[in-house]
Structure formats: C-alpha cells, structure tokens
C-alpha cells in the first residue's frame, strides 16, 4: 500500500482487513488529525457499477450524523484508481473484544448497549440505509464507554454488485439473518435480527448458533431454535429475555415493527419494567408458561404478514422449498456451487468433490500468511478473513477456520484471522506491581517502571499508567507504570551531649535528615550552647528528609534571692526551695523572736545563677539565752604568798568537753601588778541539735584582777540544705566562743568575790 493516499492521507499502519476493503490508521495532513482510512479492494475498483455504488453509498453514510454512528469525514478516489472513505478513528476496542475478554455483560449494561445500537440503526433506517452486517466487530466502544456503529457505507455498496457478479453478500455467518442466508431481499428487520444475535451474545457470552462450517451456521439461522438467553444466564430479566426472542424470529414480520418500538421496550426493561409491545408481551408469557423459544404472535397491521399468506399445509414449505432449491442448485453446480455458497455466507469455501483427497488441517496459528501458504502448499487455499487485536506481532495468524486436527477436502479454503499489530492496553491502575507487569507483558507490551513517593499503604501499587487502560497501542510499544515507592525511612542518629547547633546539623544531614526547630532551655548541668535533647529520639525510624528538632542549653537559670528577713524560718526556707535555691540555716541568740530570719547571704535582691553553688545562708534567731549562775565555792584559806619581785600571777587551765565528737577547751591566764596566785573557773557551753555540742571553761585570777575567762568549746556543725536535695532535719549550730554573761550576773559575781575576799 502506498504511503500517501490522494496526496492527503499518510498511512501510519494497518488496522484490519476484510473481503471488500482494507482499513488503515492514517494521518490527515490537511486537518492534522488521525483518521481510519478504508480503502477499497483493488479487485472491485475495476467494476464501474460497484465503484458508482461505493461513491453513492459513501455519500449517504457521510450524511448519517448521529452520536452512535462513526462519523464519515471524506470519500474519494485517487488518480491511480484507489477509492477510499476517511472516517472517525476510535482507539478503543470493539464490543467483540470486550465480550471475548470479560464474557457476558451485566443485563443492564447489555440493554443500554443494545439501545444505543438501535438508535444508530434508527438514524440509518430513517434515511433508507440498511447496514446488513451488524456484528460486535463493527461496534466500537469509545473511551467514555459509549458505542458507535461503523461500516454503514461499504455494507450497502457491496450488496448489488457482489450479489450479481460474484454470488457473495455482506454478512457474517454467525450474525446473518435468515433472509440473507436464503438470498432474499433485506430491509431494516434484517439489521434488527443481527442486533438480536449481538444482544444474545452480550447476555450469555455465547452465540445462538454454531457449527463446523459457515454453511451449517447459516442453515441453523434458517431452521434452528436456540435456547432462550435466560436458560443460559438466569440473571437475564424476563423482559429482556422476551426482547431477544422477538428479535430472533425467523419471519421479519414477527420481529419489531420499528427501531423506535424496540428502543421503548429496552428503556422499560432497563427501568425494571416489562416490555409493553403486544408481541413481546405474548412472547414473555409464552416463555414463562412453557420455556419454549416460540414464534411471536403477529400484531395487527395494515398488510398481511408473510406468515399469514398462503402456505403449504405442513407449515414448513416456505422454508424447505428455497432450501431444496439451494441443494438442487448445488448438486447441479457441484464444487463451484459449494464454493459460491461459501462466498455467499462469508465463510471459507469447501471442495465438495467426492473424489477429492481428505487432508488433515494443519495448525497455522503463530505463522504469518506467507509461512502458512508455504506450510499447506497446494493442499489448501489460505485467505485472510479478518484482523483482530492481539498481543502477537502484526500479521501473525491467531485464529483459523476450520480449526486444526480435522480433515478437509484437498483444495478447500482455510480462513485465517491475523493479528492487527495493535492491542488494547490492560487497565492495571491499583494493581500490585508484579501482577500489573505480567498483565501488560501478556498483552504484548514492554513495561517501564518508575517509582513515586506515596503513602505507606500504596507501596508497590500502580498509581497511574501511560498510555491509559483500554487504549489501542502498537504491540511491542512501551507502557509506563508509575508505582508507589511508599516511604523511604532512615534511623534517627544520636546527637551526643556537647554538640553545638552546627554540629547537630551536620550529623543530621549525614543521615539524610534536616535540622528542624532550635529552641533553648536553661540548664545548670549542660554547657551553654550545646544540646540538651532531640525529637524524634535516637533510634526511631522516620521518613527520609524529615526534620529533627533540638533543644540547646542557654546556661544556668538566673534567679533573684528573695528578701525573707523577718519571715518565719520555715516560711523562708519554703520560699527558697520553691525557687530552686539551696540553703544553710544558722541559728544565733538574738533578741529577735525565736525562729525569725535575721539575715541572708547573699542578701535579698541579689541575682545569682541557679546552679549547684546557689546556696543561701539563712541566719535566724534562737531567742535570748538564760543567765548562768555558778555555784558558790567553799571558803578556802588563801595560799601563802609567793616570792617574787614583779607582779605575776598564774592561772590554772580550765577544761572543757564536747558532748559529741567535737570538743573545745580553753584556758585563760590573768596577771596583775600584784603577786599572788589564784584559781578560778568559768565555763561556757554551746550545743547544736544537728551536729554535736561543745563546752569549755577557763578561769584564773591573780593579784587584784580576775583572770580572763577561758575560750569556749567548739560549736556543733550544721549541714548545708539544698532545696532540690534536702531530705533531713535541719541542724542548729552550737554556740561557741566566750560565754555571754548578762549584766546582773556580773554584779552577783562581784558581790561573791567581795564576800570571800
């Protein structure tokens, strides 16, 4: 085939081939669009009558503008005698592909498809155009799910010329009407019969009639009775079952009187109602009563139906007479007649010569036409009947009629169906990757996988595909599947203590993570500017590229020492503890009420770091001390004066003891200008409830002056109290140093001295 038709249509690839024409995908270089270009077979191009009818009917088909009819864009002929029809190109599959792939359609869907076909037929019949070859191969499905009928023009154009010149009529044996099989004139009722066969196949997934040869199939259309669809598929509603039975009536007069009547019944059935046409109702009642596929009653009309015309008494003469004529004709014509009838019915011709040798039919599937012809040699004729979508390479034989394994008279014809080189891309969206790849590869396509981030539950699932499911693409071409990759996860690293913000960022980036928010928090333990914590924690699994938040130390918290002077000790300590401050209480004798805070160190109002050294010394009052009255000593003689020149004196040491582990002692000495010796004792004591007690005494006298008191015992030790760490009782420090002697006690001592002295 030349690559440019009529200087306008560039041939892209073949789409199919039939007895009358070949169909190509072509590019319209004028309007820049894809078209389906149907080119007349060259053997008919030399027949002037056929060419004239082809032109006229192509023009009529172009006038059939309807949503359910494939649009005719152009028709014409080139200088080299190539005649063509350019029509709408639909990349979707055929109804036959759908039934073969998925089996019977749901009854509601089948009824809707049948209604759209009937609407297309009504548009054609109203303009006087009869299709003559309604079959699912000629019903195209759009991407939107609607249907469009094709092949109007060439079907009508073929009728007259092929009938008179070659003995062949348009029509496929499985879908042909009885009147077509008998060579009678056809009208709109013939298209309705073929629609009935298509509807039967949609509802059951099977054909009403089948046989080993097209002749056998055609004869069954004339005299056979198929089982009702509901018998094969119980899901078929009774009303839809009755519509099919009426459409398949042998006599055209017993079928629907018009396309409109059929459409109305289909609409009612789709809504769950029963058909209202009288004949369909009677058929349904008969089926419900007997289950038989009986002829419909003939509705009243202005003309006498053919079944009411004069007929032989046995009621079968009308059908048998033409059939007998055909048989007699075949007997007279011999092999040529048999081959002619084969052409008439659109199937392979058979050599019926009784003397012909019987040859086993070989398996030709998988071969090309050329290889098949070489395989059979002179034993059989090979003809290409059709092309279909298939995963096989273009031109590969995918079906043959008759099938292999049987025998056939030598010289008979074997019809083959070849792969068109295109196939429908499976719809694998939402399928798992492995299953999707297998389906696409089984359909004859190369698979390319690309991954995309997705939700975790979409990992390994096909998210999208290109080209889309259902589109026809060249076998071997690439189909790209976008598969969910789920979420790539990484383990959060441990950012060690002491890491700065910059160091933390580097650690995270090395792990394919990012640094998120950076906040600060006071800490006495963690060095300022280094990490305290991270979120998520180390060891957690997170999505790659996730952010990790960190908290850095802003150093110790600053706190102002409260002014608690004058407060009760317990209240003051609670205040300090509430601020997180440690404390060391120190009790001293004071004229202030017992337990009253006298001072703090640091003083109130001072700002300090709230760390381990944040200790406040709290000095509080123990109250005033009671006077100590010493026992009066027994009189004793004065010791003899010592000799000496200068005044001197000696003092006896005083002793002291500590009630706990610590003790203090001290001795004092005194001297005066007068010589002499004296002894005395004095004492002072202090105690602390937190640590221990100590006491000391000392005394001495000499001359006229009393010796000074001895040093006091060491005071008991009190532990430091820290607010967050306190857990024991507060200790009170013992008093130490020189005893505090009230003034009145001193006077009493002087009087005592006078009394003894």
MARVEXBA-615094 format. One record per residue: x, y, z of N, C-alpha, C in turn. Coordinates in steps of 0.2 Angstrom, whole numbers, plus 5000, padded with zeros to 4 digits. Layout:
! MARVEXBA-615094
XYZXYZXYZ ...
END
This chain:
! MARVEXBA-615094
500449945000500050005000500450065000 500350114995500750174995500650215002 501150255004501150285010500750355010 500550375004500150435004499550424999 498950435002498350424998498050494996 497950504990497650564987498050624989 498650624990499150674992498850714999 498550675003498250705009498350655015 498250595014498150545020498850505020 499250515025499850475026499650415030 499850355027499750295030500150285036 499950265042500350255048500450185049 499850145049499950075050499250045048 499249975047498649945045498249925052 497549935051497149925057496749855056 496549835050496149775049496049765041 495849705040495749695033495049655032 494649665027494049625026494049605018 493549575016493449555010493349615005 493149665007492949725002493449775003 493849785008494249845009494749825015 495249865015495749865020495749935024 495849935030495749985035496450005037 496650075037497250095039497150155044 497650155049497650215053498150265049 497850325047498150375043498150445046 498550485044498650555047498350605041 497850645043497650685038498050755038 498450755033498950815033498650885032 498050885030497750945029497450975036 497050925039496750945045497150925052 497650895050498150875056497750835061 497450775059497150735064497250665061 497050615066497150545064496450525061 496450485056495850455054495850385052 495350345052495350275050495150285042 495650255038495550265031495350195028 494750185025494550125022494650125015 495050085012495250085005494950025002 494650034996494349984993494849934990 494649874990495049814987495149834980 495749824977495849844970495449794966 495249734967494949694963494249724961 493949764966493249794965493349864962 493949894962494049954959493949954951 493949904948493949894941493149884939 492749874944492049864942491649934943 491449964937491150034937490550034941 490149984940489549984944489649984952 490149944954490249944961490550014963 491050044959491350104961490850154962 490350154957489750204957489350204964 489250134965488850124971489250144977 489850124977490350144983490350214984 490350254979490350334980489750354982 489150324979488450354981488350334989 488550274991488350254997488850285003 489450295000489950335005489650405006 489350435001489050495002488450495007 488050445006487450435010487650425018 488250385018488450365025488750435028 489050475024489350535027488750585030 488150575027487550615029487250585036 487550525038487250495044487650525050 487350585052487750625058487350605064 487650565068487250535074487850515080 487650535086488150515091488450445092 487950395089488150325089488350295083 488550345078488750315072489450355070 489950315068490650335067490550385061 490850445062490750495058491250485051 490950505046491250495039491550565037 492150575037492450645036492550655028 492650605024492850615017492850555013 492750565007492750505002492950524996 493350484992493550504986493950444983 494350464977494750424974495350454971 495950424971496550454968496650434961 497050464958497150454950497350384949 497650354953497850284952497350234953 496650254954496150214955496050184962 496250224967496150204974495550234977 495050204979494450234982494450224989 494250274993494350275000493750305003 493750295010493250335014493650345020 493750415022494050435028493550445034 493650415039493150415045493450425051 493050435056493250445063493650395066 494250405069494650355072494550345079 494350285081494250275089494750225091 495250245095495750205098495450145102 494850155105494650105110494450035106 494349985110494249915107493549915104 493349855102492749835099492349795104 491649795103491249755108491449685108 491649665102491849595102492449575107 492949625106493549625111493249615118 492849665120492549665127492249595129 491849565125491549505126492049445127 492449445122493049395122493449405128 493549465131494049475136493649455143 493049485144492749485150492049445150 491849415145491249375145490649415145 490149385147489449415147489449485151 489049525148488949595151488449585156 488449635161487849635165487249655161 486649625163486049635159485849715158 485949755163485849825162486249855157 486949835157487449865153487249845146 487049775145486949745138486349785135 485849795139485249835137485349905135 485849935138486050005136486450005130 486849955129487249955123486749935117 486349895118485849875113485449935111 485249975116484850035114485250085110 485850095112486250145108486350115101 486450045100486450025093485850035089 485250025093484650035090484550105088 484750155092484750225090485150235084 485750205083486150215077485750185071 485450125072485050095066484450145064 484150165069483550215068483750275063 484350305065484550355061484750335054 485050275053485150255046484550235043 484050195046483450175043483050225041 483050285045482650335043482850375036 483450365035483750385028483850335023 483550275024483550225019484150185018 484550185024485250155023485150095028 485250035025485249965029485949945030 486149925036486849915037487049845034 486649795035486749725033487349685036 487749715040488249675043488349695051 487849705054487849715062488149655065 488749675068489049625072489549655077 489749625083490149665088490749685086 491049655080491649685077491549755074 490949775073490849835070490549885075 490549865081490349905087490949935090 491049995090491650025093491450055100 491950045105491750075111492250135112 491950195114492350255115492650255122 493150295123493450305129492950325135 492450355133491950375138491450315139 491550265136491050205137490450205132 490350255128489850245123490050205117 489550185113489650145107489550185101 489850165096489750195089489750135084 489250135079489250085074489650115068 489950065065490350085059490250035053 490550055048490450005041489750015038 489450075039488750085035488850085028 489250135026489350145018489550085014 490050055016490349995012489849935012 489449925017489049875018488449875012 488149935012487649945007487949945000 488549974999488849974992489049904990 489149864994489349794992488749754989 488149774991487549724990487449704983 487349754979487049734972487649704968 488249734968488749714963488949644965 489149634972489349564974488849514973 488249534973487649484973487649454966 487649504961487549484954488149464951 488749484953489349474949489749414952 489749404959490149354962489749304966 489149324968488749274972488949284979 489249334981489349344989488949404991 488749404997488349455000488749475007 488649535009488949555015488549525021 488949515026488649475032489049425034 489149415041489549365044489049305046 489249245045488849185046488549185053 488849205058488649205065488049255066 488049305062487649365064487149375058 487149335053486749345047486049325048 485549365045484849355046484649295041 484049265043483849205039483749225031 483449285030483349315023483949325020 484449345023485149355020485449285018 485349235023485549165021485249135015 484649155014484249125008484249175002 484649225002484749264996484149304995 483749325000483149364999483349435000 482849484998482949554999482949565007 483349615008483449635016483249705017 483049715023482749785025482949795032 482649845035482849865042482749805047 482249755046482149705050482749655050 483149655045483749615045484249635050 484349705050484849735055484549715062 483949715063483649705070483849635072 483749585067483949515068484649515071 485049545067485849545069485949575075 485549625077485649655083485349605089 484849565087484649515092485249465094 485549445088486149405089486649435094 486849495092487349535096487149535104 486449555105486249555112486249495115 486049435111486149365114486849355117 487349375112488049365114488249405120 487949465121488149505126487849475133 487249455133486949425139487249355141 487449315136487649245138488449235137 488749275133489449265131489549205126 488949185123488949135118488549155112 488649125107488249145101487649095100 487049115098486449075097486549015093 486949015088487048965083487848955081 488048895081488748875079488748815076 489248805071489348745068490048735065 490248685062490848675060491048715054 490548735050490648775044490148835044 490348885040489848945039489148925036 489148875032488548855028488148815034 488448775038488048745044487748805048 488148855050487848905054487348945051 487348955044486848995041486248955040 486248885039485648845039485348845046 485748855051485348855058485048915059 485248975056484849035056484249025053 484248985048483548975044483048935048 483348875051482848825054482948815061 483548835064483748815071483348855076 483348835082483048865088483548865093 483748925095484248925101483948925107 484248905113483948915119483848985121 483349005125483249075127483849095131 484049155131484649185135484549165142 483949175145483849165152484049095154 484049045150484148975151484948965152 485349005149486049005149486249055155 485949105156486149155161485549175165 485349145171484749155175484749225177 485249265176485249335179484849385174 484749355168484449395162483649405164 483449475165482749485167482249455161 481649435164481149405159481049455153 480949515155480849565149481349565144 481949565146482549575141482549505138 482449455141482449385138481849385132 481349415133480749415128480949465122 481349515124481549555118482049525113 482449485116482949445112482549395108 482049355111481649305107481349335102 481049395103480649435097481149455092 481749475093482149505088482449445084 482449385087482749325083482149285080 481549315079481049275075481249265068 481149205065481349195058481049235053 480349255054480049295049480149365051 480349405047480449485048479849515051 479249495048478649525051478449515058 478749455061478649445068479149485073 479649515070480149555074479749625075 480149665078479949735080479749765073 479249805074479049845068479449905066 479749925071480249985070480749985075 481250025074481850035079481550075085 481050115084480850155090480450105095 480050065092479750015096480249975101 480749955097481249915101481649965106 481750025105482050065109481650075116 481050085114480550095120480550035125 480549975122480549915126481149915130 481749925127482349925130482449975136 482150035135482150085140481750065146 481150025145480750005150481049945154 481349905151481749845154482249875158 482649925156483149955159482949985166 482350005166482050035172481649985177 481749925175481449865179480749855177 480449885171479849875169479749815164 479149795162479149745157479049775150 479249745145479049775138478349785137 478149835133477349845133477149825126 477649815121477349795114477049735115 476449725111476049665111476349605110 476749605105477149545103477649525108 478049565111478549555116478149525122 477649555124477249535130477049465129 476749445123476549375122477149325122 477649345119478249305119478449295126 478449345131478649335138478249285141 477549295140477049255143477149185141 477249175135477349105132478049075135 478549115136479149085139479049075146 478749115150478549095157478149035158 477749025153477248965153477648905151 477948905146478248845143478948835143 479348895143480048895142480248885135 479848885130480048875123480148935120 480648935115480848985111480348995105 479749015106479149005101479149075097 478849065091478749125087478249175091 478349235090477949285092477249295089 476749315092476149325089476149385085 475849385079475949445074475449495076 475749555077475249615079474849635073 474249665074473849685069474249745065 474249735058474549785054474049795048 474249845044473849855038473949815032 474549775033474749725027474749655030 474649605026474649535029475349515030 475449495036476149475037476349415033 476949395032477149345027476849275030 476849265037476649205039475949195038 475549245037474849245036474649235028 475149235024475049225017474949145016 474649135010474549065008475149025009 475148965012475748925014475548855013 476048815012475948735012475648715019 475248665018474848635024475348615030 475948595028476348565033476748625037 476648685034476948745038477648755037 477948705033478748715033478948725025 478448725021478648735014478948795012 478748845016479048915015479848915016 480048875021480748875022481148815018 480748765017481048705014481148715007 480648745004480648754997481348784994 481448844997482048884995482748844996 482648805002483248765004483348704999 482848674997482848624992483148654986 482948714984483148744978483948754978 484148774984484848784985485248714984 484948664988485348604987485348574980 484748584977484748564970485248594965 485248664967485748704963486448684964 486648674971487248644972487448584969 486948534969487048474965487248484958 486848534955486948544948487648574947 487848624951488448664950489048624953 488948574957489548544960489948584964 490648574964491048604968491048684967 490948704961490948784960490348804964 489748774964489148794968489348804975 489648754978489848744985490248804987 490748824983491248874984490848944984 490348944979489949004978489549024984 489248964987488848974993489248994999 489948964999490348985004490549065004 490649084998490749164997490049194999 489549174998488849204999488849215007 489049165011488949175018489549195021 490049215018490649245021491149205024 491049135023491549085026491949055021 492449015023492848985019492548935014 492748935008492448885003492748815004 492248765003492448695004492448654997 492948614996492948574990492548514991 491948514988491448454990491548404984 492048404981492148344976492248284980 491848234979491848164982492548134981 492848144975493448114974494048154976 493948204979494548244982494848214988 495448214988495848184994495648225000 495648185006495548215013496248225016 496348295017496948305020496848335027 497348325032497248345039497448425039 497048455042497048535043497648545048 498148575045498748595050498548655055 498948655060498948715064499348775062 498948825060499348885056499448945061 499148935067499248995072499949005074 500149065074500849085076501249095069 501049075063501349085057501149155054 501549175049501249235045500949205039 500549245035500249225029500749185025 501249215024501749185019501949115021 502149115028502349055031501748995030 501149025031500548975031500548945024 500548985019500448965012501048915010 501648935013502148885012502048815015 501748825021501648765025501148715022 500548745019500048705016500148685009 500648725005500748704998500148714994 500048654990499448654986498848624989 498948604995498348564998497748615000 497948675002497348715004497448785001 496948825001496948894999496948935006 497348985007497349025013497149095011 496649115015496349185014496349215021 496449285021496449325027495749345028 495349325033494649345034494649415038 495049425043494949475047495649485051 495649545054496249555058495949585065 496249565070496049575077496649605082 496449635087496949655092497249595095 497849595096498149535099498849555101 499149515107499749535109500349505104 500149465099500549445094500849495089 501349485086501649535081501149535075 501149595072500749615066500849555061 500249535058500249485053500249415055 500349405062500349335064499649305064 499649245062498949215062498749195069 498149215072497949205079497349155079 496949155073496449105073496349075066 496049015065495948995059495248955058 494948955053494348915052494348875045 494348815045494248765051494848765056 494748735062495248735066495648675064 496248665067496748615065496548545069 496748495066496648425069496148385065 495648425061495148385057495448375050 495048345046495248335039494748375034 495048395029494648435024494848415017 494448425012494548405005495148445003 495548414999496148454996495848504992 496148564992495948624988495448664991 495248644997494748695001495148755004 494748795006495048855009495048855016 495548885019495648895026495648975027 495148995031495149065033495549085039 495949135039496349145045496249215047 496349225054496249295057496949315059 497249375057497949395059497949445064 498449455068498549505072498649575069 498249625071498249685068498949725070 499349705075499949735077499749785082 499149795084498949835090498549795095 498549815101498149785106497949835111 497449815115497149865120497649855126 497849915129498249915135497849895141 498049845145497649825151497649885156 497049895159497049945164497249915171 497849935173498149905179498249955185 497950005184497950055190497650025196 498050035202497850005208498049935209 498249905204498549835204499249835207 499449775210500149775213500649765207 501249785209501749795203501849725199 501949675203502049615199501549585195 500849595197500349575193500249625187 500349685189500249735183500749725178 501349715179501849695174501749635170 501449585174501349525170500749535165 500249575167499649585163499849625157 500249675158500449715152500949685147 501349645150501849605146501449545142 500949515145500549465142500149495136 499949565136499649595131500049615125 500749605126501149615121501549685121 501649715127501949775128502549775132 503049815131503549825135503449865141 503649855147503449885153504049925155 503949995157504450035160504150055167 504550045172504350065179504650125181 504250175184504550225188504250235194 504650245199504350255206504250325208 503750335213503550395215503350385223 503550435227503450435234502650435235 502450395240501750385241501650375248 500950365249500850345256501050275257 501150255264501450195265501050135263 500350145263499950085261499950085253 500250125250500250125242500950095240 501350075244501950045242501849985237 502149985231502149935227501549935223 501049985223500449985220500550035214 500150015208500250055202499750115203 500050175203499750235204499450265198 499750255192499550285186499950245180 499650255174499950215169499950265162 500350255158500350295152500650245146 500250235141499550255139499050225144 498450255144497950235149497650165147 497350135152497050065150496450075145 496450025141495950025136496050055129 496650095129496850125123497250075118 497150075112497450035107498150055106 498650015107499350035105499649985101 500250005098500649955094500949905098 500849845097501149785100501949795101 502249795106502949805107503049875110 502649915110502749985112502749985120 503050035122503150045129502550075133 502450035139501950065144502250085150 502150145152502550165158502050155164 502250125169501850115175502250155181 501850195184502050235190501850195196 502350175200502250135206502450165212 502050165217502150195223502750165227 503150205229503850185232503750185240 503150205242503050205250503450265252 503750255258504150305262504750275263 505350315261506050295262506150315269 506350265274506450285281507150285282 507350325287508050315290508050315298 508550295301508650295308508950355310 508550385315508750455318509450445322 509950475320510550465324510550505331 511050485335511150505342511550575341 511250625343511750685343512050695350 512650685351512950675358512950745362 512950735369512950795373513650835371 513550895372514150935370514150965363 513650935359513650955352513351025351 513651065347513351135346512751135340 512451185339511951185333512251165327 512851195325513151175319513351105318 513651075324513751005324513150965323 512650985326512050945326511750945319 511751005315511551005309511950955304 512650955305513050915301512850845302 512750825308512650755310511950735306 511450775307510850755304510850755296 511250805293511250805286511650735283 512050715287512450655285511950595285 511450595289510950545289510350555285 510350605280509850625276509250645279 509350685285508850725289509050795289 508550835291508650905291508550935298 508850985300508851015307508151055307 507751045312507151075312507151135317 506751145321506751205326507251195331 507551255333508051255338507851305343 507751275349507551315355508051305360 507951355365508451355371508051335378 508451315382508151295389508751305394 508651335400509151355405509351285408 509951275409510251215412510851235416 510851205422511451225426511951165425 511751105422512251055421512551055414 512151075409512351075402512751135400 513251135397513651195395513251235390 513251305391512851345387513051335379 512451335375512551325368512651255365 512551205370512651135367511951105369 511851045366511251015365511050985372 510350985373510050955379509650895377 509250905372508850855369508650855362 508350805359508150805352507550765351 507150785346506550755345506450755337 506350685334506250625337506950595341 506850545345507450525349507850485344 508450475346508950425343508650355342 508750325336508550255335507850255332 507450305332506750305329506850305321 506350265318506350265311505850325308 506150365304505750425301505850425294 505350465290505450475283506050505281 506350485276506950525274506850595272 507250635275507150705274506750745279 506550705284506150735290506650775294 506250825298506650875302506650845309 507250855312507350845319507450905323 507050915328507050975332507550965338 507951015340508451015346508251065351 508551055357508451105362509251115365 509451175365510151195367510051225374 510651225377510651255384510851325383 510451365387510551435387510951455394 511251405397511651415403511251415409 511551425415511151415421510551475421 510051455425509551505426509751555431 509551615429509651675434509051675439 509251685445508651695450508851755455 508351785457508451845462508351815469 508851825473508751805480508151845484 507651805486507051845489507251875496 506951925498507051965504506651925509 506951885513506551845518506651865525 507051925526507251945533506551965536 506551945543505951955546505451905546 505551855541505051805540505151745545 504651705546504751645550505251595546 505651565550506151525546505851475542 505351435544505051385539504751415533 504451475534504151505528504751535523 505251555526505851575522506151525518 506251465522506551405518506151385513 505451385514505051355508505051405502 505151475504505151515498505851505494 506351495497506951475494506951415490 506651365493506551295490506151305484 505651345484505151355478505551385472 506051425474506451455468507051405466 507051355469507651305467508251325471 508251365476508851385479509051335485 509651315486509851285492509951335498 510051305504510051355510510451315515 510751355519511051335525510851375531 510451355536510151395541510651395547 510751455550511251465555510851505561 510751465567510451505572510951535577 510751595579511151635584510651665589 510951675595510551705600510451775598 509851795599509651865597509051885601 508951955601508351975605507751975600 507851955594507351945589506951885592 506351875590505951815592506251755589 506251705593506451635591506251615584 506651595579506451575573506351625568 506551685569506451745565507051745561 507051755554507651765550507951835551 508551835553508951895554509251925548 509551875544509951905538510051845533 510151855527510351805522510951825519 511351775516511951785512511951735506 511851765500511851835498511151865501 511251935501510651965503510051965498 509451985501508851985497508952035491 508752015485508852065479509452055475 509852005477510451995473510251935468 510551945462510451905456510951855456 510851785456511351735456511151685451 511651645449511551585444511251525448 510751495445510351445449510751375447 511351375450511751305449511851275456 512351235456512451195462512751235467 513051295466513351335471512851385473 512251385471511751435473511451415480 511851435485511651415492511651485496 511051485499510951545503510951535511 511451565514511451555521510951595525 510551565529510051595532510151605540 510251665542510351665549509751685553 509551645558508951655561509051665569 508551685572508651695580508451635584 508951625589508751565593508451595600 508351655600508051695606508551715611 508451745616508951765621509151705626 509751705628510051655632509851665639 509751615643509551615650510251635654 510251675660510851685663511151625667 511751615667512151555670512351585677 512151555683512351575689512751515692 513451535693513851475695513751465703 513951405705513851385712514351425716 514151445722514651475727515151425729 515851445728516351405730516451405738 516651345741516851345748517451385750 517351425756517951465758518551425758 519151445756519751415757520251465759 520751435763521251485765521651515759 521851575760522251595755522951565755 523151555749523851525749524351575751 524951545753525451595755525751635749 525851685751526151725745526751705742 526851705736527451685733527951735733 528551715733529051765732529151785725 529351845725529551875718529551945718 529851965713529952045713529452075710 529252055704528752085700528152055701 527652095699526952065700526852005695 526651955697526551895692525951855695 525751825691525151785693525151725688 524751675690524651615686523951595686 523851555681523151535680523151465679 522651435682522651365681522251345675 522351305671522051295665521351265666 520951285662520251265663520051205658 519651165659519551115655518851115652 518751085646518051085643517951025640 517351005638517250945635516650955630 516650915625516150915620515650855621 515050865620514550815621514550765616 514850785610514850735604515650725602 515750725596516450705594516950765595 516650825594517050885594517050915601 517550935603517650965610518051025609 517951075613518351135614518651145621 519151165621519451185628519851245628 519851275633520251335633520551355640 521051385641521251405647521451485647 521351515652521551585652522051595657 522351655656522851675661522751745663 522851765668522751835670523351855675 523551915674524051935679523952015681 524252035686524152095688524852125691 524752175693525352205696525552185703 525052155706525152125712525352045711 525852025716525951955715525451915719 525451855717524951815721524751755716 524351715718524051665714523351655715 523051635711522351625712522051575707 521551545708521251495704520451515703 520251495698519551505697519351465690 518751465690518551435684517951465681 517851465675517251495671517051445666 516551445664516351405658515851435654 515851405648515351425643515151365639 514651355637514451295633514051315627 514051275622513551285616513351215614 512851215611512651155608512251165601 512251115597511951115591511551045590 510951055588510550995588510750955581 511050985577511250955570511850915571 512350935575512950905575513250885581 513350925586513650905592513650965597 513850955603513951005607514651015610 514851075612515451085614515451135620 515951125625515951165631516651185633 516751235636517451245638517451295644 517951295648517951335654518651355655 518651405658519351435659519351485664 519851505667519751555673520451565676 520551615679521151625683521151695686 521451695691521551765694522251775697 522351835697523051845700523051925703 523351925708523351995711522752025712 522652085710521952115712521452105706 521752085701521252075695521152005693 520451995692520251925690520551905683 520751845683520951825676520351825671 520551825665520051825659519751755659 519251755656518951685655519251645650 519251585650519451535645519051535639 519351505634519051505627518451455628 517951465624517451425624517551365619 517051315621517151255616516951265609 517151225605516951225598516251215597 515951245592515251235591515051175587 514451155587514251095583514151115576 514351065571514251085564513551075561 513251115557512651105554512651095547 512351045543512451035536512051085532 512351095526512051135521511451105518 510951145518510251125515510151155508 510051105503509851125496509151115495 508851155492508151145490507951085487 508351075481508151015477508450955480 508850955485509250895488509050885495 508650925499508550925506508150855507 508250835513507950775515507950755522 508450795525508450785533508250845537 508350835543508150885548508650945548 508451005548508951055549509351045555 509951065555510351065561510451135564 510551145570510651205573511451215575 511751265573512451265575512451285583 512951255586513151265593513451335594 513351365599513651425600514451415603 514851465602515551455604515851515606 516351515608516751575610516651595617 516751655619516651675626515951675628 515851655634515151655636514851725637 514251735635513951795636513651795643 513851845647513651845654513251915655 512651905656512151965657512452005663 512252075662512552125667512352105674 511752085676511652075683512052015685 512151965681512651905683513251935685 513551985681514252005683514252045690 513652075692513652105698513652055704 513252005703513251955708513951925709 514251915704514951885704515451935708 515351995707515752045711515552045718 514952035720514752035727515051965730 515051915726515351855729516051855730 516351895725517151905726517251945733 516851995734516952035740516851995746 516351945746516151905752516751855753 517051835749517551785750518251815751 518251875748518951905748519151945754 
END
